[in-house]
Amino acid sequence: MQAVLKFGKSQYLVKPGDTILVDLGQTEPKILLIEDEGKTFIGEPEVAGAKVKVKVLEEVKGEKLRISQFKAKTRHRRVIGFRGKYTKILIEDIKFSQKA
């Protein structure tokens, strides 16, 4: 069983047991698509009858990025750093009950 989950503005293809990094504070998923035993169910906008059990493991920092700006002929140079903050989430279970 697989599902496409939306956390904030990002979408992830997950299955039970996967660990993903999402933006800090985005821990409630929207279920956009479920694939179960070869059948695909697409949500409008969310799949009815689907539930995902997630567990928040920890808050982590991403890798450091160095951003540089340069403007020719004005001698303007600037270098700044950035480390994004993420929440590490474990997908424990995906449940889906199709309504007839």
LINFENUR-V671930 format. One record per backbone hydrogen bond with DSSP energy under -1.0 kcal/mol. NH is the residue of the N-H (numbers start at 1). CO is the residue of the C=O. If there is no record, write none. Layout:
[[NH | CO] [NH | CO]]
This chain:
[[2 | 35] [3 | 14] [4 | 33] [5 | 12] [6 | 30] [7 | 10] [10 | 7] [12 | 5] [14 | 3] [17 | 91] [18 | 15] [20 | 89] [22 | 87] [24 | 85] [26 | 23] [27 | 25] [30 | 6] [32 | 4] [33 | 4] [34 | 41] [35 | 2] [36 | 39] [39 | 36] [41 | 34] [43 | 32] [44 | 46] [47 | 31] [50 | 47] [51 | 95] [53 | 93] [55 | 90] [57 | 88] [60 | 86] [62 | 84] [65 | 82] [67 | 80] [69 | 78] [71 | 76] [76 | 71] [78 | 69] [80 | 67] [82 | 65] [86 | 60] [87 | 22] [88 | 58] [89 | 20] [90 | 55] [91 | 18] [92 | 53] [93 | 53] [95 | 51] [97 | 49]]
